[in-house]
Amino acid sequence: MSRSSTLVDVVVPILPVMEMEDAVSFYRQLGFDVEPYDPGYTFVVNSGHEILHLRVVEDLDPATNSASVYFHVQDVDAVHAEWTGSGIDIGEVVDQPWEMREFTVTDPAGNLIRVGQNS
């Protein structure tokens, strides 16, 4: 057993946002539970588990924000259908040459969310 196998239990990315209110609305619209910690920090929760943290970064430029997160899911088509019904602009599902079936969506702060499953 490698030493690093006991080091990490869960990884939760922290994404930058400009306006917490816009970010909270976006993630709720996708169907996540959102639990504010304070005005500048919020937890995004799925099925009782924190999956993202959001942190206000005042000088953030969405056009140059390179932050991203990848959600591995069991049924990418079901998630795509659910999120498409949210009213948010969602990319099309694509079969990638790296044997993933995936789509993307970008939040108001320019954070790229990639959602996929193994083909």
Biopython code that builds the backbone (N, CA, C, O; Angstrom):
import numpy as np
from Bio.PDB.StructureBuilder import StructureBuilder

atoms = [
    (1, "MET", "N", (0.863, -1.180, 0.000)),
    (1, "MET", "CA", (0.000, 0.000, 0.000)),
    (1, "MET", "C", (0.902, 1.232, 0.000)),
    (1, "MET", "O", (1.842, 1.339, 0.788)),
    (2, "SER", "N", (0.592, 2.147, -0.894)),
    (2, "SER", "CA", (1.380, 3.379, -0.929)),
    (2, "SER", "C", (0.909, 4.324, 0.166)),
    (2, "SER", "O", (-0.253, 4.298, 0.573)),
    (3, "ARG", "N", (1.815, 5.145, 0.628)),
    (3, "ARG", "CA", (1.507, 6.105, 1.688)),
    (3, "ARG", "C", (0.392, 7.067, 1.275)),
    (3, "ARG", "O", (-0.439, 7.440, 2.104)),
    (4, "SER", "N", (0.365, 7.473, 0.000)),
    (4, "SER", "CA", (-0.638, 8.440, -0.452)),
    (4, "SER", "C", (-2.047, 7.876, -0.438)),
    (4, "SER", "O", (-3.010, 8.643, -0.445)),
    (5, "SER", "N", (-2.196, 6.548, -0.416)),
    (5, "SER", "CA", (-3.539, 5.970, -0.410)),
    (5, "SER", "C", (-4.296, 6.280, 0.877)),
    (5, "SER", "O", (-5.523, 6.188, 0.900)),
    (6, "THR", "N", (-3.603, 6.639, 1.934)),
    (6, "THR", "CA", (-4.274, 6.983, 3.183)),
    (6, "THR", "C", (-4.335, 8.495, 3.389)),
    (6, "THR", "O", (-4.900, 8.966, 4.376)),
    (7, "LEU", "N", (-3.765, 9.238, 2.478)),
    (7, "LEU", "CA", (-3.677, 10.687, 2.635)),
    (7, "LEU", "C", (-4.978, 11.408, 2.287)),
    (7, "LEU", "O", (-5.365, 12.352, 2.975)),
    (8, "VAL", "N", (-5.650, 10.972, 1.229)),
    (8, "VAL", "CA", (-6.820, 11.690, 0.728)),
    (8, "VAL", "C", (-8.063, 10.820, 0.866)),
    (8, "VAL", "O", (-8.093, 9.681, 0.402)),
    (9, "ASP", "N", (-9.083, 11.371, 1.509)),
    (9, "ASP", "CA", (-10.361, 10.685, 1.628)),
    (9, "ASP", "C", (-11.330, 11.215, 0.574)),
    (9, "ASP", "O", (-11.972, 10.437, -0.132)),
    (10, "VAL", "N", (-11.435, 12.548, 0.470)),
    (10, "VAL", "CA", (-12.324, 13.201, -0.485)),
    (10, "VAL", "C", (-11.635, 14.455, -1.004)),
    (10, "VAL", "O", (-10.949, 15.150, -0.254)),
    (11, "VAL", "N", (-11.819, 14.739, -2.279)),
    (11, "VAL", "CA", (-11.303, 15.969, -2.879)),
    (11, "VAL", "C", (-12.496, 16.846, -3.227)),
    (11, "VAL", "O", (-13.414, 16.406, -3.919)),
    (12, "VAL", "N", (-12.484, 18.079, -2.752)),
    (12, "VAL", "CA", (-13.559, 19.014, -3.043)),
    (12, "VAL", "C", (-12.928, 20.273, -3.642)),
    (12, "VAL", "O", (-12.258, 21.021, -2.930)),
    (13, "PRO", "N", (-13.132, 20.516, -4.942)),
    (13, "PRO", "CA", (-12.556, 21.708, -5.557)),
    (13, "PRO", "C", (-13.197, 22.984, -5.023)),
    (13, "PRO", "O", (-14.365, 22.995, -4.634)),
    (14, "ILE", "N", (-12.410, 24.059, -5.013)),
    (14, "ILE", "CA", (-12.898, 25.376, -4.630)),
    (14, "ILE", "C", (-12.854, 26.236, -5.885)),
    (14, "ILE", "O", (-11.779, 26.534, -6.405)),
    (15, "LEU", "N", (-14.037, 26.636, -6.371)),
    (15, "LEU", "CA", (-14.120, 27.435, -7.588)),
    (15, "LEU", "C", (-14.301, 28.906, -7.251)),
    (15, "LEU", "O", (-15.026, 29.245, -6.315)),
    (16, "PRO", "N", (-13.643, 29.788, -8.012)),
    (16, "PRO", "CA", (-13.823, 31.219, -7.791)),
    (16, "PRO", "C", (-15.123, 31.707, -8.420)),
    (16, "PRO", "O", (-15.523, 31.232, -9.483)),
    (17, "VAL", "N", (-15.773, 32.648, -7.766)),
    (17, "VAL", "CA", (-16.978, 33.290, -8.313)),
    (17, "VAL", "C", (-16.879, 34.792, -8.084)),
    (17, "VAL", "O", (-16.180, 35.241, -7.175)),
    (18, "MET", "N", (-17.578, 35.567, -8.908)),
    (18, "MET", "CA", (-17.587, 37.020, -8.746)),
    (18, "MET", "C", (-18.683, 37.452, -7.787)),
    (18, "MET", "O", (-18.453, 38.210, -6.844)),
    (19, "GLU", "N", (-19.869, 36.953, -8.053)),
    (19, "GLU", "CA", (-21.057, 37.313, -7.280)),
    (19, "GLU", "C", (-21.658, 36.033, -6.714)),
    (19, "GLU", "O", (-22.118, 35.172, -7.464)),
    (20, "MET", "N", (-21.652, 35.911, -5.401)),
    (20, "MET", "CA", (-22.141, 34.671, -4.791)),
    (20, "MET", "C", (-23.614, 34.436, -5.113)),
    (20, "MET", "O", (-24.027, 33.295, -5.322)),
    (21, "GLU", "N", (-24.399, 35.489, -5.154)),
    (21, "GLU", "CA", (-25.825, 35.329, -5.431)),
    (21, "GLU", "C", (-26.060, 34.693, -6.801)),
    (21, "GLU", "O", (-26.909, 33.812, -6.939)),
    (22, "ASP", "N", (-25.312, 35.135, -7.814)),
    (22, "ASP", "CA", (-25.435, 34.554, -9.157)),
    (22, "ASP", "C", (-25.013, 33.089, -9.157)),
    (22, "ASP", "O", (-25.662, 32.250, -9.782)),
    (23, "ALA", "N", (-23.920, 32.784, -8.452)),
    (23, "ALA", "CA", (-23.421, 31.415, -8.398)),
    (23, "ALA", "C", (-24.418, 30.497, -7.689)),
    (23, "ALA", "O", (-24.695, 29.393, -8.161)),
    (24, "VAL", "N", (-24.948, 30.948, -6.574)),
    (24, "VAL", "CA", (-25.931, 30.156, -5.823)),
    (24, "VAL", "C", (-27.139, 29.866, -6.700)),
    (24, "VAL", "O", (-27.619, 28.733, -6.736)),
    (25, "SER", "N", (-27.632, 30.862, -7.400)),
    (25, "SER", "CA", (-28.781, 30.683, -8.275)),
    (25, "SER", "C", (-28.480, 29.665, -9.377)),
    (25, "SER", "O", (-29.309, 28.803, -9.669)),
    (26, "PHE", "N", (-27.309, 29.762, -9.982)),
    (26, "PHE", "CA", (-26.904, 28.852, -11.059)),
    (26, "PHE", "C", (-26.882, 27.407, -10.576)),
    (26, "PHE", "O", (-27.484, 26.536, -11.204)),
    (27, "TYR", "N", (-26.202, 27.149, -9.481)),
    (27, "TYR", "CA", (-26.062, 25.770, -9.008)),
    (27, "TYR", "C", (-27.394, 25.217, -8.486)),
    (27, "TYR", "O", (-27.658, 24.022, -8.620)),
    (28, "ARG", "N", (-28.216, 26.054, -7.907)),
    (28, "ARG", "CA", (-29.562, 25.600, -7.500)),
    (28, "ARG", "C", (-30.395, 25.261, -8.724)),
    (28, "ARG", "O", (-31.156, 24.294, -8.716)),
    (29, "GLN", "N", (-30.249, 26.063, -9.780)),
    (29, "GLN", "CA", (-31.007, 25.812, -11.006)),
    (29, "GLN", "C", (-30.623, 24.457, -11.614)),
    (29, "GLN", "O", (-31.453, 23.798, -12.240)),
    (30, "LEU", "N", (-29.372, 24.048, -11.428)),
    (30, "LEU", "CA", (-28.942, 22.726, -11.909)),
    (30, "LEU", "C", (-29.438, 21.593, -11.008)),
    (30, "LEU", "O", (-29.305, 20.419, -11.354)),
    (31, "GLY", "N", (-30.010, 21.946, -9.855)),
    (31, "GLY", "CA", (-30.589, 20.930, -8.981)),
    (31, "GLY", "C", (-29.777, 20.584, -7.753)),
    (31, "GLY", "O", (-30.125, 19.654, -7.024)),
    (32, "PHE", "N", (-28.695, 21.318, -7.508)),
    (32, "PHE", "CA", (-27.876, 21.059, -6.333)),
    (32, "PHE", "C", (-28.427, 21.786, -5.112)),
    (32, "PHE", "O", (-29.090, 22.815, -5.242)),
    (33, "ASP", "N", (-28.155, 21.254, -3.942)),
    (33, "ASP", "CA", (-28.397, 21.981, -2.709)),
    (33, "ASP", "C", (-27.219, 22.925, -2.512)),
    (33, "ASP", "O", (-26.079, 22.571, -2.813)),
    (34, "VAL", "N", (-27.489, 24.115, -2.013)),
    (34, "VAL", "CA", (-26.445, 25.104, -1.803)),
    (34, "VAL", "C", (-26.539, 25.594, -0.371)),
    (34, "VAL", "O", (-27.597, 26.034, 0.079)),
    (35, "GLU", "N", (-25.417, 25.513, 0.345)),
    (35, "GLU", "CA", (-25.393, 25.874, 1.758)),
    (35, "GLU", "C", (-24.364, 26.972, 1.997)),
    (35, "GLU", "O", (-23.169, 26.693, 2.090)),
    (36, "PRO", "N", (-24.825, 28.230, 2.099)),
    (36, "PRO", "CA", (-23.884, 29.326, 2.358)),
    (36, "PRO", "C", (-23.209, 29.170, 3.724)),
    (36, "PRO", "O", (-23.847, 28.813, 4.714)),
    (37, "TYR", "N", (-21.925, 29.441, 3.748)),
    (37, "TYR", "CA", (-21.166, 29.459, 4.996)),
    (37, "TYR", "C", (-21.100, 30.887, 5.532)),
    (37, "TYR", "O", (-21.378, 31.147, 6.703)),
    (38, "ASP", "N", (-20.726, 31.795, 4.648)),
    (38, "ASP", "CA", (-20.723, 33.229, 4.940)),
    (38, "ASP", "C", (-20.892, 33.945, 3.603)),
    (38, "ASP", "O", (-20.974, 33.268, 2.577)),
    (39, "PRO", "N", (-20.947, 35.281, 3.557)),
    (39, "PRO", "CA", (-21.199, 35.964, 2.282)),
    (39, "PRO", "C", (-20.183, 35.673, 1.173)),
    (39, "PRO", "O", (-20.488, 35.861, -0.004)),
    (40, "GLY", "N", (-18.997, 35.223, 1.531)),
    (40, "GLY", "CA", (-17.973, 34.979, 0.528)),
    (40, "GLY", "C", (-17.641, 33.527, 0.280)),
    (40, "GLY", "O", (-16.726, 33.226, -0.487)),
    (41, "TYR", "N", (-18.383, 32.599, 0.927)),
    (41, "TYR", "CA", (-18.035, 31.184, 0.801)),
    (41, "TYR", "C", (-19.295, 30.335, 0.896)),
    (41, "TYR", "O", (-20.151, 30.573, 1.749)),
    (42, "THR", "N", (-19.405, 29.340, 0.012)),
    (42, "THR", "CA", (-20.612, 28.513, -0.058)),
    (42, "THR", "C", (-20.241, 27.077, -0.414)),
    (42, "THR", "O", (-19.264, 26.831, -1.122)),
    (43, "PHE", "N", (-21.039, 26.129, 0.090)),
    (43, "PHE", "CA", (-20.872, 24.720, -0.217)),
    (43, "PHE", "C", (-21.954, 24.296, -1.215)),
    (43, "PHE", "O", (-23.126, 24.629, -1.036)),
    (44, "VAL", "N", (-21.570, 23.567, -2.257)),
    (44, "VAL", "CA", (-22.511, 22.971, -3.204)),
    (44, "VAL", "C", (-22.593, 21.490, -2.856)),
    (44, "VAL", "O", (-21.578, 20.799, -2.780)),
    (45, "VAL", "N", (-23.825, 21.014, -2.644)),
    (45, "VAL", "CA", (-24.035, 19.678, -2.092)),
    (45, "VAL", "C", (-24.893, 18.842, -3.042)),
    (45, "VAL", "O", (-25.859, 19.334, -3.626)),
    (46, "ASN", "N", (-24.517, 17.567, -3.184)),
    (46, "ASN", "CA", (-25.284, 16.615, -3.978)),
    (46, "ASN", "C", (-25.478, 15.354, -3.147)),
    (46, "ASN", "O", (-24.503, 14.736, -2.719)),
    (47, "SER", "N", (-26.715, 14.972, -2.920)),
    (47, "SER", "CA", (-27.037, 13.767, -2.132)),
    (47, "SER", "C", (-26.340, 13.763, -0.775)),
    (47, "SER", "O", (-25.861, 12.725, -0.320)),
    (48, "GLY", "N", (-26.286, 14.923, -0.135)),
    (48, "GLY", "CA", (-25.708, 15.040, 1.197)),
    (48, "GLY", "C", (-24.199, 15.165, 1.237)),
    (48, "GLY", "O", (-23.617, 15.238, 2.319)),
    (49, "HIS", "N", (-23.547, 15.192, 0.074)),
    (49, "HIS", "CA", (-22.089, 15.281, 0.012)),
    (49, "HIS", "C", (-21.654, 16.601, -0.618)),
    (49, "HIS", "O", (-22.187, 17.011, -1.649)),
    (50, "GLU", "N", (-20.685, 17.260, 0.010)),
    (50, "GLU", "CA", (-20.124, 18.468, -0.589)),
    (50, "GLU", "C", (-19.353, 18.061, -1.837)),
    (50, "GLU", "O", (-18.470, 17.207, -1.776)),
    (51, "ILE", "N", (-19.694, 18.683, -2.985)),
    (51, "ILE", "CA", (-18.981, 18.369, -4.223)),
    (51, "ILE", "C", (-18.163, 19.555, -4.723)),
    (51, "ILE", "O", (-17.200, 19.380, -5.468)),
    (52, "LEU", "N", (-18.549, 20.758, -4.311)),
    (52, "LEU", "CA", (-17.832, 21.970, -4.686)),
    (52, "LEU", "C", (-17.903, 22.952, -3.545)),
    (52, "LEU", "O", (-18.851, 22.951, -2.759)),
    (53, "HIS", "N", (-16.890, 23.792, -3.464)),
    (53, "HIS", "CA", (-16.950, 24.992, -2.635)),
    (53, "HIS", "C", (-16.833, 26.171, -3.589)),
    (53, "HIS", "O", (-16.134, 26.094, -4.599)),
    (54, "LEU", "N", (-17.509, 27.245, -3.270)),
    (54, "LEU", "CA", (-17.452, 28.463, -4.066)),
    (54, "LEU", "C", (-16.897, 29.583, -3.195)),
    (54, "LEU", "O", (-17.306, 29.745, -2.045)),
    (55, "ARG", "N", (-15.955, 30.362, -3.751)),
    (55, "ARG", "CA", (-15.315, 31.431, -2.995)),
    (55, "ARG", "C", (-15.304, 32.695, -3.834)),
    (55, "ARG", "O", (-14.896, 32.669, -4.995)),
    (56, "VAL", "N", (-15.751, 33.804, -3.252)),
    (56, "VAL", "CA", (-15.764, 35.079, -3.964)),
    (56, "VAL", "C", (-14.332, 35.561, -4.184)),
    (56, "VAL", "O", (-13.523, 35.628, -3.258)),
    (57, "VAL", "N", (-14.049, 35.894, -5.441)),
    (57, "VAL", "CA", (-12.785, 36.507, -5.842)),
    (57, "VAL", "C", (-13.169, 37.797, -6.559)),
    (57, "VAL", "O", (-13.663, 37.768, -7.686)),
    (58, "GLU", "N", (-12.943, 38.912, -5.905)),
    (58, "GLU", "CA", (-13.476, 40.191, -6.391)),
    (58, "GLU", "C", (-12.957, 40.626, -7.751)),
    (58, "GLU", "O", (-13.707, 41.239, -8.510)),
    (59, "ASP", "N", (-11.710, 40.338, -8.092)),
    (59, "ASP", "CA", (-11.172, 40.799, -9.374)),
    (59, "ASP", "C", (-11.225, 39.719, -10.458)),
    (59, "ASP", "O", (-10.497, 39.804, -11.448)),
    (60, "LEU", "N", (-12.063, 38.723, -10.284)),
    (60, "LEU", "CA", (-12.180, 37.620, -11.237)),
    (60, "LEU", "C", (-12.745, 38.116, -12.569)),
    (60, "LEU", "O", (-13.717, 38.871, -12.596)),
    (61, "ASP", "N", (-12.138, 37.692, -13.658)),
    (61, "ASP", "CA", (-12.627, 37.992, -15.005)),
    (61, "ASP", "C", (-13.103, 36.678, -15.626)),
    (61, "ASP", "O", (-12.278, 35.811, -15.914)),
    (62, "PRO", "N", (-14.409, 36.507, -15.839)),
    (62, "PRO", "CA", (-14.916, 35.247, -16.395)),
    (62, "PRO", "C", (-14.292, 34.891, -17.745)),
    (62, "PRO", "O", (-14.171, 33.713, -18.080)),
    (63, "ALA", "N", (-13.902, 35.891, -18.512)),
    (63, "ALA", "CA", (-13.332, 35.632, -19.835)),
    (63, "ALA", "C", (-11.946, 34.992, -19.752)),
    (63, "ALA", "O", (-11.517, 34.323, -20.692)),
    (64, "THR", "N", (-11.252, 35.190, -18.643)),
    (64, "THR", "CA", (-9.906, 34.621, -18.507)),
    (64, "THR", "C", (-9.818, 33.565, -17.401)),
    (64, "THR", "O", (-8.740, 33.031, -17.138)),
    (65, "ASN", "N", (-10.940, 33.265, -16.760)),
    (65, "ASN", "CA", (-10.969, 32.258, -15.704)),
    (65, "ASN", "C", (-10.713, 30.881, -16.318)),
    (65, "ASN", "O", (-11.439, 30.457, -17.217)),
    (66, "SER", "N", (-9.697, 30.195, -15.843)),
    (66, "SER", "CA", (-9.379, 28.871, -16.383)),
    (66, "SER", "C", (-9.732, 27.737, -15.421)),
    (66, "SER", "O", (-9.336, 26.592, -15.641)),
    (67, "ALA", "N", (-10.471, 28.046, -14.360)),
    (67, "ALA", "CA", (-10.855, 27.006, -13.395)),
    (67, "ALA", "C", (-11.877, 26.058, -14.030)),
    (67, "ALA", "O", (-12.720, 26.464, -14.830)),
    (68, "SER", "N", (-11.770, 24.791, -13.648)),
    (68, "SER", "CA", (-12.723, 23.812, -14.166)),
    (68, "SER", "C", (-12.825, 22.636, -13.205)),
    (68, "SER", "O", (-11.994, 22.464, -12.314)),
    (69, "VAL", "N", (-13.850, 21.844, -13.405)),
    (69, "VAL", "CA", (-14.075, 20.654, -12.601)),
    (69, "VAL", "C", (-14.695, 19.599, -13.512)),
    (69, "VAL", "O", (-15.413, 19.926, -14.457)),
    (70, "TYR", "N", (-14.414, 18.337, -13.222)),
    (70, "TYR", "CA", (-14.956, 17.233, -14.010)),
    (70, "TYR", "C", (-15.817, 16.364, -13.102)),
    (70, "TYR", "O", (-15.349, 15.878, -12.072)),
    (71, "PHE", "N", (-17.073, 16.173, -13.487)),
    (71, "PHE", "CA", (-17.974, 15.286, -12.759)),
    (71, "PHE", "C", (-18.083, 13.966, -13.523)),
    (71, "PHE", "O", (-18.578, 13.944, -14.650)),
    (72, "HIS", "N", (-17.629, 12.878, -12.927)),
    (72, "HIS", "CA", (-17.850, 11.554, -13.493)),
    (72, "HIS", "C", (-19.228, 11.093, -13.020)),
    (72, "HIS", "O", (-19.512, 11.100, -11.823)),
    (73, "VAL", "N", (-20.071, 10.696, -13.952)),
    (73, "VAL", "CA", (-21.433, 10.268, -13.626)),
    (73, "VAL", "C", (-21.700, 8.897, -14.229)),
    (73, "VAL", "O", (-20.969, 8.441, -15.107)),
    (74, "GLN", "N", (-22.759, 8.241, -13.748)),
    (74, "GLN", "CA", (-23.112, 6.922, -14.271)),
    (74, "GLN", "C", (-23.912, 7.003, -15.557)),
    (74, "GLN", "O", (-23.817, 6.113, -16.403)),
    (75, "ASP", "N", (-24.711, 8.077, -15.719)),
    (75, "ASP", "CA", (-25.563, 8.206, -16.901)),
    (75, "ASP", "C", (-25.525, 9.649, -17.397)),
    (75, "ASP", "O", (-26.335, 10.481, -16.991)),
    (76, "VAL", "N", (-24.579, 9.925, -18.272)),
    (76, "VAL", "CA", (-24.379, 11.288, -18.754)),
    (76, "VAL", "C", (-25.607, 11.800, -19.510)),
    (76, "VAL", "O", (-25.922, 12.988, -19.440)),
    (77, "ASP", "N", (-26.298, 10.925, -20.225)),
    (77, "ASP", "CA", (-27.479, 11.361, -20.973)),
    (77, "ASP", "C", (-28.606, 11.795, -20.039)),
    (77, "ASP", "O", (-29.322, 12.751, -20.337)),
    (78, "ALA", "N", (-28.769, 11.102, -18.915)),
    (78, "ALA", "CA", (-29.800, 11.478, -17.942)),
    (78, "ALA", "C", (-29.469, 12.824, -17.297)),
    (78, "ALA", "O", (-30.350, 13.668, -17.132)),
    (79, "VAL", "N", (-28.208, 13.024, -16.934)),
    (79, "VAL", "CA", (-27.809, 14.310, -16.346)),
    (79, "VAL", "C", (-27.990, 15.422, -17.371)),
    (79, "VAL", "O", (-28.474, 16.503, -17.038)),
    (80, "HIS", "N", (-27.604, 15.160, -18.610)),
    (80, "HIS", "CA", (-27.756, 16.159, -19.670)),
    (80, "HIS", "C", (-29.224, 16.540, -19.848)),
    (80, "HIS", "O", (-29.554, 17.721, -19.958)),
    (81, "ALA", "N", (-30.096, 15.545, -19.875)),
    (81, "ALA", "CA", (-31.535, 15.815, -20.038)),
    (81, "ALA", "C", (-32.064, 16.642, -18.875)),
    (81, "ALA", "O", (-32.828, 17.586, -19.077)),
    (82, "GLU", "N", (-31.660, 16.289, -17.654)),
    (82, "GLU", "CA", (-32.108, 17.024, -16.474)),
    (82, "GLU", "C", (-31.615, 18.470, -16.513)),
    (82, "GLU", "O", (-32.388, 19.400, -16.283)),
    (83, "TRP", "N", (-30.348, 18.654, -16.800)),
    (83, "TRP", "CA", (-29.779, 20.004, -16.805)),
    (83, "TRP", "C", (-30.296, 20.839, -17.970)),
    (83, "TRP", "O", (-30.455, 22.053, -17.839)),
    (84, "THR", "N", (-30.563, 20.194, -19.119)),
    (84, "THR", "CA", (-31.119, 20.924, -20.259)),
    (84, "THR", "C", (-32.486, 21.486, -19.886)),
    (84, "THR", "O", (-32.846, 22.575, -20.334)),
    (85, "GLY", "N", (-33.243, 20.770, -19.085)),
    (85, "GLY", "CA", (-34.546, 21.240, -18.630)),
    (85, "GLY", "C", (-34.472, 22.353, -17.607)),
    (85, "GLY", "O", (-35.501, 22.917, -17.236)),
    (86, "SER", "N", (-33.271, 22.683, -17.141)),
    (86, "SER", "CA", (-33.115, 23.728, -16.120)),
    (86, "SER", "C", (-33.205, 25.138, -16.678)),
    (86, "SER", "O", (-33.362, 26.099, -15.925)),
    (87, "GLY", "N", (-33.103, 25.265, -18.011)),
    (87, "GLY", "CA", (-33.105, 26.583, -18.620)),
    (87, "GLY", "C", (-31.715, 27.176, -18.801)),
    (87, "GLY", "O", (-31.573, 28.265, -19.357)),
    (88, "ILE", "N", (-30.698, 26.475, -18.342)),
    (88, "ILE", "CA", (-29.308, 26.919, -18.502)),
    (88, "ILE", "C", (-28.784, 26.386, -19.827)),
    (88, "ILE", "O", (-29.152, 25.289, -20.248)),
    (89, "ASP", "N", (-27.925, 27.160, -20.486)),
    (89, "ASP", "CA", (-27.330, 26.750, -21.758)),
    (89, "ASP", "C", (-26.322, 25.623, -21.512)),
    (89, "ASP", "O", (-25.281, 25.826, -20.887)),
    (90, "ILE", "N", (-26.653, 24.437, -22.015)),
    (90, "ILE", "CA", (-25.854, 23.240, -21.808)),
    (90, "ILE", "C", (-25.312, 22.772, -23.158)),
    (90, "ILE", "O", (-26.037, 22.767, -24.153)),
    (91, "GLY", "N", (-24.032, 22.379, -23.191)),
    (91, "GLY", "CA", (-23.451, 21.849, -24.423)),
    (91, "GLY", "C", (-24.031, 20.491, -24.783)),
    (91, "GLY", "O", (-24.653, 19.828, -23.953)),
    (92, "GLU", "N", (-23.822, 20.091, -26.014)),
    (92, "GLU", "CA", (-24.310, 18.796, -26.494)),
    (92, "GLU", "C", (-23.436, 17.656, -25.953)),
    (92, "GLU", "O", (-22.255, 17.854, -25.669)),
    (93, "VAL", "N", (-24.018, 16.486, -25.817)),
    (93, "VAL", "CA", (-23.254, 15.298, -25.434)),
    (93, "VAL", "C", (-22.433, 14.850, -26.643)),
    (93, "VAL", "O", (-22.939, 14.745, -27.761)),
    (94, "VAL", "N", (-21.145, 14.589, -26.382)),
    (94, "VAL", "CA", (-20.225, 14.210, -27.458)),
    (94, "VAL", "C", (-19.472, 12.940, -27.051)),
    (94, "VAL", "O", (-19.033, 12.802, -25.909)),
    (95, "ASP", "N", (-19.331, 12.013, -28.010)),
    (95, "ASP", "CA", (-18.491, 10.843, -27.801)),
    (95, "ASP", "C", (-17.063, 11.245, -28.161)),
    (95, "ASP", "O", (-16.754, 11.513, -29.322)),
    (96, "GLN", "N", (-16.195, 11.284, -27.145)),
    (96, "GLN", "CA", (-14.833, 11.769, -27.328)),
    (96, "GLN", "C", (-13.900, 10.633, -27.754)),
    (96, "GLN", "O", (-14.161, 9.471, -27.443)),
    (97, "PRO", "N", (-12.812, 10.960, -28.465)),
    (97, "PRO", "CA", (-11.865, 9.926, -28.878)),
    (97, "PRO", "C", (-11.123, 9.283, -27.704)),
    (97, "PRO", "O", (-10.515, 8.225, -27.866)),
    (98, "TRP", "N", (-11.166, 9.908, -26.525)),
    (98, "TRP", "CA", (-10.514, 9.328, -25.344)),
    (98, "TRP", "C", (-11.476, 8.419, -24.566)),
    (98, "TRP", "O", (-11.276, 8.153, -23.381)),
    (99, "GLU", "N", (-12.512, 7.954, -25.252)),
    (99, "GLU", "CA", (-13.474, 6.977, -24.745)),
    (99, "GLU", "C", (-14.308, 7.491, -23.575)),
    (99, "GLU", "O", (-14.614, 6.750, -22.641)),
    (100, "MET", "N", (-14.665, 8.760, -23.642)),
    (100, "MET", "CA", (-15.600, 9.358, -22.692)),
    (100, "MET", "C", (-16.761, 9.930, -23.491)),
    (100, "MET", "O", (-16.585, 10.418, -24.607)),
    (101, "ARG", "N", (-17.929, 9.863, -22.910)),
    (101, "ARG", "CA", (-19.132, 10.499, -23.458)),
    (101, "ARG", "C", (-19.400, 11.652, -22.523)),
    (101, "ARG", "O", (-19.649, 11.432, -21.337)),
    (102, "GLU", "N", (-19.355, 12.909, -23.031)),
    (102, "GLU", "CA", (-19.383, 14.042, -22.117)),
    (102, "GLU", "C", (-20.018, 15.288, -22.724)),
    (102, "GLU", "O", (-20.210, 15.394, -23.936)),
    (103, "PHE", "N", (-20.338, 16.238, -21.823)),
    (103, "PHE", "CA", (-20.821, 17.554, -22.223)),
    (103, "PHE", "C", (-20.251, 18.587, -21.259)),
    (103, "PHE", "O", (-19.687, 18.246, -20.220)),
    (104, "THR", "N", (-20.409, 19.846, -21.624)),
    (104, "THR", "CA", (-19.884, 20.930, -20.783)),
    (104, "THR", "C", (-20.948, 21.986, -20.529)),
    (104, "THR", "O", (-21.921, 22.122, -21.270)),
    (105, "VAL", "N", (-20.725, 22.715, -19.469)),
    (105, "VAL", "CA", (-21.527, 23.887, -19.130)),
    (105, "VAL", "C", (-20.583, 24.854, -18.412)),
    (105, "VAL", "O", (-19.651, 24.427, -17.729)),
    (106, "THR", "N", (-20.824, 26.134, -18.568)),
    (106, "THR", "CA", (-19.990, 27.143, -17.921)),
    (106, "THR", "C", (-20.847, 27.966, -16.983)),
    (106, "THR", "O", (-21.919, 28.434, -17.365)),
    (107, "ASP", "N", (-20.375, 28.149, -15.743)),
    (107, "ASP", "CA", (-21.140, 28.938, -14.775)),
    (107, "ASP", "C", (-20.911, 30.431, -15.006)),
    (107, "ASP", "O", (-20.063, 30.794, -15.821)),
    (108, "PRO", "N", (-21.641, 31.305, -14.315)),
    (108, "PRO", "CA", (-21.541, 32.750, -14.561)),
    (108, "PRO", "C", (-20.142, 33.334, -14.333)),
    (108, "PRO", "O", (-19.829, 34.399, -14.863)),
    (109, "ALA", "N", (-19.305, 32.653, -13.555)),
    (109, "ALA", "CA", (-17.954, 33.149, -13.287)),
    (109, "ALA", "C", (-16.938, 32.620, -14.300)),
    (109, "ALA", "O", (-15.749, 32.920, -14.195)),
    (110, "GLY", "N", (-17.394, 31.840, -15.276)),
    (110, "GLY", "CA", (-16.494, 31.297, -16.278)),
    (110, "GLY", "C", (-15.884, 29.965, -15.906)),
    (110, "GLY", "O", (-15.000, 29.482, -16.613)),
    (111, "ASN", "N", (-16.328, 29.349, -14.811)),
    (111, "ASN", "CA", (-15.844, 28.025, -14.431)),
    (111, "ASN", "C", (-16.426, 26.986, -15.380)),
    (111, "ASN", "O", (-17.640, 26.926, -15.572)),
    (112, "LEU", "N", (-15.563, 26.173, -15.971)),
    (112, "LEU", "CA", (-15.990, 25.131, -16.899)),
    (112, "LEU", "C", (-16.328, 23.868, -16.122)),
    (112, "LEU", "O", (-15.513, 23.380, -15.338)),
    (113, "ILE", "N", (-17.516, 23.343, -16.334)),
    (113, "ILE", "CA", (-17.943, 22.095, -15.720)),
    (113, "ILE", "C", (-18.054, 21.073, -16.833)),
    (113, "ILE", "O", (-18.849, 21.237, -17.759)),
    (114, "ARG", "N", (-17.259, 20.018, -16.745)),
    (114, "ARG", "CA", (-17.335, 18.924, -17.710)),
    (114, "ARG", "C", (-17.993, 17.749, -16.995)),
    (114, "ARG", "O", (-17.659, 17.427, -15.855)),
    (115, "VAL", "N", (-18.930, 17.123, -17.687)),
    (115, "VAL", "CA", (-19.678, 16.003, -17.135)),
    (115, "VAL", "C", (-19.536, 14.828, -18.084)),
    (115, "VAL", "O", (-19.804, 14.958, -19.279)),
    (116, "GLY", "N", (-19.115, 13.673, -17.561)),
    (116, "GLY", "CA", (-18.924, 12.556, -18.468)),
    (116, "GLY", "C", (-18.968, 11.202, -17.820)),
    (116, "GLY", "O", (-18.970, 11.060, -16.597)),
    (117, "GLN", "N", (-19.001, 10.207, -18.684)),
    (117, "GLN", "CA", (-18.945, 8.807, -18.272)),
    (117, "GLN", "C", (-18.077, 8.063, -19.276)),
    (117, "GLN", "O", (-17.899, 8.504, -20.412)),
    (118, "ASN", "N", (-17.541, 6.928, -18.840)),
    (118, "ASN", "CA", (-16.772, 6.087, -19.752)),
    (118, "ASN", "C", (-17.711, 5.557, -20.825)),
    (118, "ASN", "O", (-18.846, 5.177, -20.538)),
    (119, "SER", "N", (-17.225, 5.534, -22.071)),
    (119, "SER", "CA", (-18.033, 5.023, -23.184)),
    (119, "SER", "C", (-18.100, 3.514, -23.154)),
    (119, "SER", "O", (-18.736, 2.907, -24.015)),
]
sb = StructureBuilder()
sb.init_structure("model")
sb.init_model(0)
sb.init_chain("A")
sb.init_seg("    ")
for serial, (resi, resn, name, xyz) in enumerate(atoms, 1):
    if name == "N":
        sb.init_residue(resn, " ", resi, " ")
    sb.init_atom(name, np.array(xyz, "f"), 0.0, 1.0, " ", f" {name:<3s}", serial, name[0])
structure = sb.get_structure()
